[in-house]
Amino acid sequence: MQQSENKNKREKQMQKICKMRILATQGRNPSTHDDTFHFILELLQKNQPKRILELGTAYGLTAIAMLLTCPEATLTTIELDEQRYIAAKENFKNFAVEKRVCSIYGDVIDVLPHLRPYFDFIFLDSAKSQYIHYLPYLKYLLKPKGILLADDILLFGWVNGRVEVPQKRRSLVTKIQSYLTALQLDNELDTQILEIGEGIALSIKNNIKKDDI
């Protein structure tokens, strides 16, 4: 009986999250693409990670959905924008997940060196130009067999050449491409590039280095 009630409660909360996501999109607030959002939740439902790291909290909606999907998980999330950080903390409280969240206000590159391993799942959705600089820290923080998922890596089709890159975005695209190249050459990560949403790089950390096989 209790299990059924909890399930119904989570379903209602998830419906509320989806409505809030629609409003966020209409207000031009940052929000994970619908296809990416549902892919993440399916992935988490299957793997049930215990420790989650999110880079780029925005208003906390994806974080809340991840915690609702993984009822035994805790989540650490980092946000540089003060308004979004404050709004996310309020949302965590409203959905009664605040005790399972470590919400950090700051620049990701400054925070990462102070985190402790290991995370089972890392969702990277912050400054795209910095992905390549985050990678060494994320590899260290990621548990063997853990999942690193980077969002927006095809960015409107610019990165894979499907759409011509505007002049002012070429530097950004070059930096994202350098991140993808680093992933594909890394002997500790198995990476797939998925054309979901604005593109996902899904990397799984190996137990041993490929060179040792």
N, CA, C and O of each residue as an XYZ file, in Angstrom:
852
protein
N       0.833     -1.206      0.000
C       0.000      0.000      0.000
C       0.870      1.260      0.000
O       0.651      2.187     -0.780
N       1.870      1.268      0.902
C       2.758      2.415      1.011
C       3.550      2.614     -0.282
O       3.756      3.738     -0.739
N       3.988      1.485     -0.858
C       4.757      1.547     -2.104
C       3.917      2.143     -3.233
O       4.419      2.931     -4.034
N       2.641      1.767     -3.295
C       1.736      2.283     -4.318
C       1.493      3.779     -4.134
O       1.433      4.529     -5.109
N       1.354      4.205     -2.884
C       1.146      5.624     -2.596
C       2.371      6.441     -2.983
O       2.241      7.535     -3.532
N       3.564      5.914     -2.699
C       4.795      6.615     -3.061
C       4.935      6.744     -4.576
O       5.373      7.774     -5.090
N       4.552      5.675     -5.279
C       4.618      5.694     -6.731
C       3.671      6.743     -7.301
O       4.039      7.480     -8.215
N       2.477      6.813     -6.777
C       1.498      7.796     -7.236
C       1.973      9.222     -6.952
O       1.785     10.129     -7.763
N       2.583      9.395     -5.801
C       3.101     10.713     -5.439
C       4.208     11.140     -6.395
O       4.241     12.283     -6.851
N       5.120     10.206     -6.698
C       6.207     10.515     -7.624
C       5.675     10.845     -9.013
O       6.185     11.747     -9.676
N       4.667     10.129     -9.447
C       4.079     10.379    -10.765
C       3.467     11.776    -10.835
O       3.606     12.471    -11.842
N       2.794     12.182     -9.767
C       2.199     13.525     -9.728
C       3.286     14.597     -9.708
O       3.161     15.631    -10.363
N       4.352     14.340     -8.951
C       5.462     15.289     -8.911
C       6.134     15.409    -10.280
O       6.521     16.501    -10.696
N       6.269     14.275    -10.975
C       6.883     14.302    -12.295
C       6.012     15.066    -13.290
O       6.531     15.781    -14.148
N       4.722     14.922    -13.181
C       3.811     15.682    -14.038
C       3.957     17.181    -13.793
O       3.913     17.985    -14.725
N       4.129     17.537    -12.537
C       4.338     18.943    -12.192
C       5.651     19.461    -12.773
O       5.715     20.577    -13.289
N       6.698     18.636    -12.685
C       7.997     19.005    -13.255
C       7.856     19.270    -14.756
O       8.389     20.253    -15.270
N       7.140     18.394    -15.451
C       6.961     18.550    -16.899
C       6.247     19.861    -17.231
O       6.604     20.534    -18.198
N       5.249     20.223    -16.440
C       4.546     21.497    -16.652
C       5.475     22.681    -16.397
O       5.441     23.672    -17.126
N       6.300     22.574    -15.365
C       7.253     23.640    -15.053
C       8.308     23.775    -16.150
O       8.777     24.876    -16.438
N       8.678     22.649    -16.758
C       9.635     22.682    -17.863
C       9.065     23.419    -19.068
O       9.773     24.163    -19.747
N       7.792     23.207    -19.324
C       7.133     23.905    -20.437
C       7.141     25.405    -20.197
O       7.438     26.183    -21.104
N       6.816     25.810    -18.982
C       6.812     27.237    -18.637
C       8.220     27.826    -18.746
O       8.393     28.956    -19.204
N       9.220     27.056    -18.323
C      10.606     27.525    -18.393
C      11.020     27.753    -19.838
O      11.693     28.736    -20.150
N      10.619     26.845    -20.718
C      10.953     26.971    -22.133
C      10.279     28.192    -22.742
O      10.890     28.923    -23.521
N       9.019     28.408    -22.385
C       8.286     29.568    -22.900
C       8.915     30.877    -22.434
O       8.875     31.883    -23.143
N       9.494     30.853    -21.239
C      10.140     32.041    -20.702
C      11.596     32.163    -21.107
O      12.317     33.016    -20.589
N      12.040     31.307    -22.042
C      13.415     31.297    -22.541
C      14.436     31.024    -21.439
O      15.589     31.445    -21.523
N      13.995     30.320    -20.417
C      14.915     29.906    -19.365
C      15.586     28.602    -19.790
O      14.992     27.833    -20.547
N      16.798     28.335    -19.327
C      17.507     27.125    -19.749
C      16.769     25.869    -19.317
O      16.363     25.735    -18.163
N      16.602     24.958    -20.254
C      15.903     23.714    -19.962
C      16.424     22.627    -20.898
O      16.590     22.854    -22.096
N      16.676     21.458    -20.346
C      17.156     20.336    -21.151
C      16.123     19.974    -22.210
O      14.927     19.952    -21.921
N      16.565     19.690    -23.429
C      15.678     19.289    -24.514
C      14.822     18.103    -24.065
O      15.304     17.224    -23.349
N      13.551     18.078    -24.486
C      12.623     17.031    -24.056
C      13.164     15.630    -24.317
O      13.100     14.767    -23.442
N      13.700     15.398    -25.523
C      14.196     14.066    -25.853
C      15.370     13.683    -24.955
O      15.479     12.537    -24.518
N      16.239     14.641    -24.687
C      17.376     14.393    -23.798
C      16.896     14.111    -22.383
O      17.375     13.186    -21.728
N      15.957     14.907    -21.921
C      15.383     14.759    -20.577
C      14.846     13.343    -20.378
O      15.150     12.697    -19.375
N      14.053     12.864    -21.325
C      13.453     11.533    -21.184
C      14.499     10.430    -21.332
O      14.399      9.387    -20.687
N      15.497     10.658    -22.176
C      16.578      9.682    -22.311
C      17.336      9.538    -20.992
O      17.646      8.425    -20.567
N      17.630     10.659    -20.350
C      18.344     10.626    -19.065
C      17.546      9.836    -18.030
O      18.098      9.000    -17.316
N      16.261     10.104    -17.956
C      15.440      9.420    -16.948
C      15.346      7.924    -17.221
O      15.345      7.125    -16.284
N      15.268      7.536    -18.489
C      15.257      6.109    -18.824
C      16.583      5.456    -18.432
O      16.613      4.341    -17.912
N      17.669      6.168    -18.691
C      19.000      5.667    -18.343
C      19.143      5.499    -16.834
O      19.690      4.502    -16.363
N      18.649      6.480    -16.081
C      18.749      6.425    -14.624
C      17.821      5.368    -14.039
O      18.169      4.704    -13.063
N      16.650      5.213    -14.631
C      15.714      4.195    -14.167
C      16.347      2.810    -14.264
O      16.151      1.960    -13.395
N      17.100      2.601    -15.320
C      17.749      1.306    -15.542
C      18.947      1.108    -14.616
O      19.145      0.011    -14.094
N      19.746      2.153    -14.406
C      21.022      2.009    -13.677
C      20.945      2.337    -12.192
O      21.753      1.836    -11.410
N      19.992      3.168    -11.791
C      19.792      3.534    -10.391
C      21.091      3.940     -9.674
O      21.490      3.303     -8.699
N      21.743      5.001    -10.162
C      22.968      5.469     -9.496
C      22.676      5.969     -8.088
O      21.575      6.432     -7.791
N      23.691      5.865     -7.223
C      23.534      6.313     -5.835
C      24.068      7.736     -5.628
O      23.553      8.483     -4.796
N      25.104      8.105     -6.392
C      25.674      9.460     -6.295
C      25.682     10.096     -7.677
O      26.264      9.558     -8.619
N      25.028     11.247     -7.784
C      24.886     11.954     -9.063
C      25.540     13.319     -8.944
O      25.403     14.000     -7.927
N      26.251     13.713     -9.992
C      26.832     15.049    -10.079
C      26.243     15.740    -11.301
O      26.240     15.183    -12.399
N      25.742     16.964    -11.102
C      25.175     17.755    -12.196
C      25.947     19.066    -12.298
O      26.105     19.781    -11.308
N      26.420     19.374    -13.487
C      27.119     20.632    -13.722
C      26.209     21.543    -14.532
O      26.022     21.350    -15.733
N      25.648     22.534    -13.856
C      24.666     23.424    -14.462
C      23.288     23.110    -13.916
O      22.548     22.322    -14.504
N      22.935     23.729    -12.781
C      21.668     23.430    -12.105
C      20.471     24.044    -12.805
O      19.398     23.443    -12.860
N      20.660     25.265    -13.350
C      19.542     26.087    -13.834
C      18.519     26.208    -12.702
O      18.877     26.631    -11.602
N      17.261     25.848    -12.946
C      16.241     25.982    -11.904
C      15.983     24.672    -11.156
O      15.026     24.563    -10.389
N      16.838     23.689    -11.388
C      16.771     22.468    -10.595
C      15.762     21.434    -11.061
O      15.566     20.423    -10.388
N      15.119     21.662    -12.193
C      14.044     20.765    -12.620
C      14.575     19.397    -13.052
O      13.995     18.369    -12.701
N      15.667     19.378    -13.806
C      16.251     18.092    -14.197
C      16.778     17.361    -12.970
O      16.619     16.146    -12.851
N      17.402     18.097    -12.059
C      17.919     17.487    -10.833
C      16.799     16.826    -10.037
O      16.955     15.701     -9.561
N      15.683     17.511     -9.892
C      14.551     16.959     -9.139
C      14.029     15.702     -9.817
O      13.749     14.700     -9.159
N      13.900     15.764    -11.147
C      13.411     14.591    -11.889
C      14.355     13.403    -11.712
O      13.901     12.266    -11.586
N      15.657     13.655    -11.700
C      16.619     12.569    -11.500
C      16.462     11.954    -10.120
O      16.544     10.734     -9.973
N      16.236     12.783     -9.107
C      16.070     12.278     -7.746
C      14.757     11.524     -7.574
O      14.694     10.554     -6.819
N      13.716     11.960     -8.265
C      12.442     11.239     -8.217
C      12.575      9.875     -8.887
O      11.929      8.912     -8.475
N      13.414      9.794     -9.921
C      13.623      8.545    -10.641
C      14.510      7.593     -9.855
O      14.383      6.374     -9.965
N      15.407      8.159     -9.064
C      16.354      7.360     -8.261
C      16.139      7.684     -6.786
O      16.875      8.498     -6.228
N      15.157      7.072     -6.145
C      14.783      7.443     -4.778
C      15.860      7.238     -3.717
O      15.752      7.785     -2.619
N      16.896      6.460     -4.025
C      17.973      6.244     -3.049
C      19.200      7.086     -3.342
O      20.210      6.967     -2.649
N      19.127      7.930     -4.352
C      20.297      8.715     -4.775
C      20.409     10.033     -4.015
O      19.427     10.583     -3.517
N      21.651     10.513     -3.948
C      21.919     11.893     -3.544
C      22.530     12.604     -4.748
O      23.067     11.967     -5.654
N      22.441     13.924     -4.743
C      22.870     14.685     -5.919
C      23.644     15.924     -5.495
O      23.225     16.654     -4.597
N      24.777     16.152     -6.152
C      25.548     17.380     -6.001
C      25.392     18.177     -7.286
O      25.564     17.635     -8.379
N      25.067     19.460     -7.164
C      24.831     20.267     -8.356
C      25.482     21.637     -8.206
O      25.507     22.206     -7.114
N      26.010     22.165     -9.315
C      26.783     23.407     -9.301
C      26.153     24.417    -10.261
O      25.824     24.084    -11.400
N      25.989     25.660     -9.784
C      25.397     26.723    -10.614
C      26.107     28.040    -10.347
O      26.348     28.414     -9.199
N      26.439     28.739    -11.435
C      27.154     30.007    -11.324
C      26.228     31.206    -11.240
O      26.576     32.220    -10.634
N      25.029     31.098    -11.855
C      24.081     32.213    -11.851
C      23.339     32.261    -10.507
O      22.665     31.301    -10.134
N      23.464     33.369     -9.793
C      22.910     33.451     -8.440
C      21.386     33.333     -8.429
O      20.823     32.671     -7.556
N      20.718     33.965     -9.385
C      19.250     33.907     -9.430
C      18.759     32.476     -9.631
O      17.811     32.033     -8.982
N      19.419     31.764    -10.536
C      19.024     30.376    -10.789
C      19.335     29.499     -9.580
O      18.555     28.616     -9.223
N      20.479     29.750     -8.958
C      20.870     28.985     -7.763
C      19.811     29.122     -6.668
O      19.409     28.130     -6.060
N      19.366     30.346     -6.422
C      18.360     30.598     -5.381
C      17.025     29.948     -5.748
O      16.370     29.333     -4.907
N      16.630     30.095     -7.025
C      15.359     29.511     -7.479
C      15.394     27.991     -7.383
O      14.404     27.369     -6.998
N      16.532     27.392     -7.730
C      16.659     25.939     -7.657
C      16.528     25.448     -6.220
O      15.863     24.444     -5.963
N      17.160     26.151     -5.286
C      17.074     25.746     -3.883
C      15.627     25.785     -3.395
O      15.206     24.930     -2.616
N      14.874     26.778     -3.854
C      13.450     26.867     -3.487
C      12.681     25.692     -4.092
O      11.808     25.118     -3.440
N      13.000     25.341     -5.322
C      12.327     24.202     -5.956
C      12.671     22.894     -5.251
O      11.801     22.039     -5.088
N      13.909     22.727     -4.836
C      14.294     21.517     -4.106
C      13.463     21.393     -2.827
O      13.015     20.306     -2.461
N      13.272     22.522     -2.164
C      12.480     22.526     -0.929
C      11.017     22.207     -1.215
O      10.390     21.440     -0.483
N      10.479     22.792     -2.272
C       9.068     22.577     -2.607
C       8.769     21.130     -2.975
O       7.660     20.643     -2.755
N       9.756     20.448     -3.534
C       9.568     19.041     -3.910
C      10.099     18.088     -2.831
O      10.137     16.873     -3.025
N      10.503     18.657     -1.701
C      10.938     17.878     -0.533
C      12.122     16.964     -0.841
O      12.195     15.842     -0.338
N      13.064     17.457     -1.684
C      14.275     16.679     -1.962
C      15.524     17.397     -1.441
O      16.645     16.947     -1.676
N      15.325     18.505     -0.737
C      16.463     19.348     -0.356
C      17.495     18.614      0.514
O      18.680     18.947      0.484
N      17.045     17.615      1.287
C      17.981     16.880      2.145
C      18.865     15.928      1.347
O      19.862     15.425      1.863
N      18.509     15.685      0.112
C      19.285     14.777     -0.741
C      20.159     15.534     -1.740
O      20.825     14.930     -2.581
N      20.146     16.869     -1.635
C      20.869     17.708     -2.592
C      21.949     18.526     -1.895
O      21.712     19.143     -0.857
N      23.134     18.517     -2.485
C      24.186     19.463     -2.107
C      24.264     20.476     -3.240
O      24.832     20.196     -4.295
N      23.699     21.642     -3.018
C      23.627     22.678     -4.050
C      24.755     23.681     -3.823
O      24.859     24.283     -2.755
N      25.597     23.851     -4.841
C      26.794     24.686     -4.710
C      26.707     25.880     -5.652
O      26.454     25.730     -6.847
N      26.923     27.072     -5.090
C      26.950     28.302     -5.884
C      28.400     28.626     -6.212
O      29.198     28.902     -5.317
N      28.738     28.592     -7.494
C      30.110     28.881     -7.872
C      30.405     28.466     -9.295
O      29.548     27.924     -9.993
N      31.637     28.728     -9.716
C      32.099     28.357    -11.044
C      32.538     26.894    -11.009
O      33.299     26.485    -10.132
N      32.055     26.123    -11.962
C      32.347     24.687    -11.999
C      33.843     24.408    -11.906
O      34.260     23.531    -11.149
N      34.647     25.133    -12.656
C      36.083     24.868    -12.703
C      36.756     25.113    -11.352
O      37.800     24.530    -11.059
N      36.151     25.983    -10.525
C      36.680     26.236     -9.185
C      36.218     25.182     -8.178
O      36.922     24.881     -7.214
N      35.040     24.631     -8.410
C      34.448     23.679     -7.465
C      34.962     22.253     -7.662
O      35.203     21.537     -6.690
N      35.129     21.844     -8.913
C      35.479     20.449     -9.200
C      36.680     19.914     -8.416
O      36.621     18.781     -7.939
N      37.773     20.685     -8.259
C      38.935     20.147     -7.532
C      38.656     19.821     -6.071
O      39.433     19.111     -5.432
N      37.544     20.338     -5.539
C      37.250     20.145     -4.114
C      36.223     19.035     -3.863
O      35.883     18.757     -2.713
N      35.735     18.410     -4.920
C      34.776     17.325     -4.757
C      35.518     16.009     -4.552
O      36.668     15.853     -4.962
N      34.838     15.075     -3.912
C      35.474     13.779     -3.659
C      34.846     12.720     -4.567
O      33.643     12.768     -4.824
N      35.638     11.771     -5.055
C      35.086     10.667     -5.832
C      34.353      9.703     -4.881
O      34.586      9.770     -3.674
N      33.478      8.813     -5.374
C      33.203      8.619     -6.787
C      31.725      8.856     -7.053
O      30.871      8.577     -6.212
N      31.437      9.386     -8.259
C      30.051      9.550     -8.688
C      29.714      8.446     -9.685
O      30.538      8.071    -10.519
N      28.492      7.934     -9.587
C      28.022      6.900    -10.508
C      27.551      7.498    -11.831
O      27.627      6.856    -12.879
N      27.068      8.728    -11.767
C      26.506      9.376    -12.953
C      26.827     10.868    -12.898
O      26.604     11.524    -11.880
N      27.353     11.397    -14.005
C      27.653     12.825    -14.100
C      26.933     13.394    -15.311
O      27.085     12.902    -16.429
N      26.142     14.443    -15.073
C      25.433     15.127    -16.154
C      26.071     16.485    -16.367
O      26.013     17.356    -15.499
N      26.681     16.658    -17.536
C      27.413     17.870    -17.876
C      26.551     18.748    -18.777
O      26.295     18.402    -19.930
N      26.106     19.887    -18.246
C      25.214     20.773    -18.995
C      25.460     22.222    -18.574
O      24.526     22.954    -18.249
N      26.726     22.619    -18.586
C      27.068     23.988    -18.198
C      27.754     24.673    -19.379
O      27.356     24.466    -20.526
N      28.773     25.481    -19.117
C      29.438     26.243    -20.187
C      30.099     25.302    -21.191
O      31.077     24.627    -20.869
N      29.560     25.264    -22.406
C      30.036     24.308    -23.418
C      31.514     24.522    -23.753
O      32.241     23.564    -24.018
N      31.947     25.766    -23.741
C      33.334     26.068    -24.100
C      34.320     25.509    -23.080
O      35.514     25.401    -23.363
N      33.825     25.153    -21.893
C      34.705     24.669    -20.825
C      34.719     23.150    -20.686
O      35.458     22.616    -19.859
N      33.916     22.447    -21.479
C      33.836     20.992    -21.348
C      35.214     20.338    -21.370
O      35.499     19.452    -20.563
N      36.060     20.772    -22.285
C      37.382     20.175    -22.437
C      38.233     20.390    -21.181
O      39.060     19.546    -20.837
N      38.028     21.512    -20.506
C      38.792     21.805    -19.283
C      38.266     21.022    -18.078
O      39.013     20.733    -17.143
N      36.985     20.684    -18.106
C      36.396     19.908    -17.016
C      36.808     18.438    -17.066
O      36.853     17.768    -16.034
N      37.107     17.939    -18.258
C      37.235     16.496    -18.474
C      38.201     15.789    -17.518
O      37.831     14.749    -16.973
N      39.418     16.297    -17.285
C      40.315     15.573    -16.358
C      39.719     15.408    -14.961
O      39.886     14.361    -14.335
N      39.027     16.432    -14.473
C      38.400     16.350    -13.150
C      37.251     15.339    -13.161
O      37.088     14.562    -12.220
N      36.460     15.357    -14.229
C      35.306     14.466    -14.305
C      35.729     13.009    -14.379
O      35.080     12.139    -13.799
N      36.811     12.743    -15.090
C      37.331     11.368    -15.145
C      37.751     10.901    -13.751
O      37.494      9.761    -13.364
N      38.394     11.787    -13.011
C      38.831     11.457    -11.650
C      37.644     11.195    -10.735
O      37.676     10.288     -9.903
N      36.605     11.989    -10.893
C      35.447     11.900    -10.007
C      34.502     10.754    -10.363
O      33.688     10.336     -9.540
N      34.612     10.252    -11.590
C      33.685      9.233    -12.066
C      34.118      7.837    -11.611
O      35.289      7.471    -11.712
N      33.171      7.086    -11.121
C      33.404      5.718    -10.670
C      33.659      4.803    -11.876
O      33.075      5.021    -12.938
N      34.518      3.787    -11.736
C      34.636      2.792    -12.809
C      33.261      2.217    -13.156
O      32.478      1.864    -12.274
N      32.990      2.133    -14.452
C      31.689      1.742    -14.999
C      30.642      2.842    -14.841
O      29.481      2.652    -15.203
N      31.053      4.001    -14.297
C      30.144      5.127    -14.179
C      29.894      5.789    -15.531
O      30.628      5.566    -16.494
N      28.851      6.601    -15.581
C      28.416      7.225    -16.828
C      28.625      8.734    -16.768
O      28.220      9.391    -15.809
N      29.260      9.273    -17.802
C      29.397     10.712    -18.004
C      28.579     11.082    -19.227
O      28.838     10.584    -20.322
N      27.597     11.946    -19.050
C      26.724     12.350    -20.144
C      26.845     13.854    -20.356
O      26.488     14.641    -19.479
N      27.348     14.249    -21.519
C      27.514     15.665    -21.850
C      26.446     16.085    -22.849
O      26.264     15.444    -23.884
N      25.747     17.160    -22.532
C      24.624     17.611    -23.356
C      25.057     18.693    -24.345
O      26.075     19.361    -24.161
N      24.250     18.843    -25.401
C      24.396     19.920    -26.399
C      25.701     19.848    -27.175
O      26.254     20.883    -27.545
N      26.198     18.650    -27.426
C      27.513     18.560    -28.054
C      27.467     18.641    -29.581
O      28.515     18.693    -30.224
N      26.270     18.653    -30.170
C      26.159     18.887    -31.612
C      25.676     20.300    -31.913
O      25.875     20.806    -33.017
N      25.048     20.929    -30.943
C      24.721     22.346    -30.938
C      24.172     22.856    -32.271
O      24.887     23.461    -33.071
N      22.873     22.593    -32.486
C      22.156     23.085    -33.679
C      22.717     22.536    -34.990
O      22.465     23.094    -36.058
N      23.475     21.444    -34.910
C      24.056     20.874    -36.121
C      25.348     21.543    -36.550
O      25.902     21.199    -37.594
N      25.838     22.490    -35.764
C      27.079     23.199    -36.099
C      28.298     22.291    -35.942
O      29.212     22.316    -36.766
N      28.302     21.491    -34.879
C      29.503     20.729    -34.522
C      29.798     19.616    -35.528
O      30.960     19.367    -35.846
N      28.763     18.947    -36.030
C      28.993     17.854    -36.983
C      28.894     18.318    -38.431
O      28.915     17.495    -39.346
N      28.786     19.628    -38.650
C      28.800     20.164    -40.003
C      27.480     20.098    -40.737
O      27.423     20.405    -41.928
N      26.414     19.705    -40.055
C      25.106     19.616    -40.717
C      24.573     21.006    -41.077
O      23.869     21.183    -42.071
N      24.926     21.977    -40.246
C      24.509     23.367    -40.471
C      25.752     24.245    -40.410
O      26.629     24.039    -39.571
N      25.819     25.226    -41.305
C      26.980     26.119    -41.326
C      27.086     26.892    -40.015
O      26.085     27.371    -39.482
N      28.297     27.005    -39.510
C      28.538     27.662    -38.225
C      28.600     29.181    -38.417
O      29.359     29.665    -39.257
N      27.808     29.935    -37.646
C      27.931     31.397    -37.704
C      29.339     31.822    -37.283
O      29.960     31.182    -36.434
N      29.826     32.885    -37.872
C      31.191     33.350    -37.607
C      31.464     33.498    -36.112
O      32.512     33.069    -35.627
N      30.523     34.105    -35.379
C      30.743     34.390    -33.963
C      30.690     33.138    -33.078
O      31.027     33.205    -31.895
N      30.269     31.997    -33.644
C      30.182     30.756    -32.872
C      31.286     29.763    -33.203
O      31.328     28.673    -32.633
N      32.180     30.124    -34.117
C      33.199     29.170    -34.560
C      34.163     28.769    -33.448
O      34.568     27.610    -33.369
N      34.528     29.704    -32.602
C      35.425     29.387    -31.491
C      34.768     28.392    -30.534
O      35.418     27.454    -30.073
N      33.494     28.593    -30.238
C      32.754     27.686    -29.358
C      32.695     26.294    -29.961
O      32.937     25.303    -29.273
N      32.373     26.218    -31.245
C      32.275     24.928    -31.921
C      33.619     24.205    -31.900
O      33.663     22.993    -31.689
N      34.704     24.927    -32.114
C      36.041     24.330    -32.075
C      36.327     23.720    -30.708
O      36.925     22.648    -30.619
N      35.904     24.399    -29.642
C      36.137     23.895    -28.285
C      35.307     22.644    -27.996
O      35.782     21.723    -27.333
N      34.072     22.613    -28.492
C      33.253     21.414    -28.315
C      33.845     20.250    -29.099
O      33.876     19.119    -28.615
N      34.313     20.530    -30.308
C      34.944     19.492    -31.119
C      36.192     18.932    -30.428
O      36.476     17.738    -30.519
N      36.925     19.798    -29.744
C      38.119     19.331    -29.026
C      37.725     18.402    -27.878
O      38.446     17.453    -27.570
N      36.583     18.674    -27.246
C      36.085     17.795    -26.189
C      35.734     16.424    -26.759
O      36.094     15.395    -26.187
N      35.031     16.416    -27.886
C      34.635     15.154    -28.497
C      35.849     14.349    -28.951
O      35.882     13.128    -28.796
N      36.834     15.026    -29.505
C      38.061     14.347    -29.928
C      38.772     13.738    -28.728
O      39.249     12.605    -28.791
N      38.843     14.493    -27.630
C      39.488     13.986    -26.409
C      38.778     12.743    -25.891
O      39.431     11.798    -25.447
N      37.452     12.734    -25.942
C      36.692     11.564    -25.496
C      37.011     10.348    -26.348
O      37.246      9.255    -25.833
N      37.015     10.551    -27.648
C      37.200      9.426    -28.568
C      38.610      8.859    -28.526
O      38.822      7.690    -28.848
N      39.568      9.677    -28.133
C      40.959      9.223    -28.051
C      41.322      8.700    -26.666
O      42.386      8.110    -26.484
N      40.450      8.912    -25.699
C      40.757      8.553    -24.319
C      40.662      7.045    -24.118
O      39.638      6.436    -24.426
N      41.735      6.444    -23.600
C      41.737      4.995    -23.441
C      41.045      4.507    -22.175
O      40.998      3.305    -21.913
N      40.507      5.438    -21.389
C      39.764      5.044    -20.188
C      38.257      5.212    -20.351
O      37.493      4.893    -19.440
N      37.831      5.709    -21.504
C      36.417      5.971    -21.720
C      35.928      5.309    -22.998
O      36.608      5.345    -24.024
N      34.753      4.707    -22.934
C      34.045      4.246    -24.131
C      32.932      5.243    -24.395
O      32.058      5.441    -23.551
N      32.960      5.868    -25.556
C      32.058      6.985    -25.835
C      31.204      6.737    -27.075
O      31.682      6.248    -28.099
N      29.922      7.090    -26.949
C      29.006      7.107    -28.083
C      28.487      8.532    -28.265
O      28.193      9.216    -27.285
N      28.376      8.976    -29.506
C      27.755     10.258    -29.819
C      26.338      9.973    -30.304
O      26.147      9.314    -31.325
N      25.371     10.461    -29.586
C      23.970     10.187    -29.895
C      23.269     11.448    -30.384
O      23.379     12.508    -29.769
N      22.549     11.324    -31.491
C      21.819     12.471    -32.037
C      20.448     12.561    -31.380
O      19.408     12.381    -32.014
N      20.491     12.844    -30.096
C      19.274     13.034    -29.289
C      19.268     14.476    -28.819
O      20.282     14.973    -28.329
N      18.139     15.151    -28.961
C      18.089     16.565    -28.596
C      19.090     17.346    -29.421
O      19.089     17.272    -30.650
N      19.952     18.102    -28.735
C      21.023     18.844    -29.413
C      22.342     18.073    -29.400
O      23.422     18.641    -29.563
N      22.218     16.760    -29.200
C      23.395     15.905    -29.219
C      23.891     15.545    -27.838
O      23.986     16.402    -26.960
N      24.208     14.271    -27.645
C      24.688     13.760    -26.363
C      25.982     12.978    -26.594
O      26.085     12.189    -27.533
N      26.952     13.207    -25.736
C      28.129     12.336    -25.682
C      27.990     11.490    -24.415
O      28.026     12.013    -23.302
N      27.832     10.196    -24.596
C      27.656      9.276    -23.475
C      28.927      8.449    -23.322
O      29.271      7.652    -24.194
N      29.613      8.647    -22.211
C      30.893      7.980    -21.970
C      30.799      7.094    -20.738
O      30.241      7.491    -19.715
N      31.351      5.892    -20.846
C      31.403      4.962    -19.720
C      32.864      4.726    -19.369
O      33.678      4.417    -20.240
N      33.190      4.873    -18.097
C      34.568      4.704    -17.643
C      34.900      3.225    -17.510
O      34.168      2.460    -16.881
N      36.011      2.841    -18.109
C      36.442      1.453    -18.057
C      37.026      1.108    -16.697
O      37.533      1.973    -15.983
N      36.945     -0.181    -16.348
C      37.607     -0.658    -15.140
C      39.122     -0.603    -15.288
O      39.846     -0.311    -14.336
N      39.579     -0.888    -16.486
C      41.014     -0.855    -16.768
C      41.246     -0.063    -18.041
O      40.331      0.095    -18.849
N      42.445      0.429    -18.225
C      42.770      1.181    -19.425
C      42.825      0.231    -20.625
O      43.271     -0.912    -20.525
N      42.357      0.745    -21.749
C      42.352     -0.072    -22.964
C      43.771     -0.525    -23.331
O      43.960     -1.618    -23.865
N      44.754      0.316    -23.042
C      46.133     -0.015    -23.394
C      46.669     -1.206    -22.603
O      47.654     -1.834    -22.991
N      45.990     -1.509    -21.468
C      46.456     -2.601    -20.620
C      45.880     -3.948    -21.053
O      46.262     -4.994    -20.530
N      44.955     -3.908    -22.017
C      44.289     -5.150    -22.444
C      45.193     -5.901    -23.432
O      44.823     -6.971    -23.915
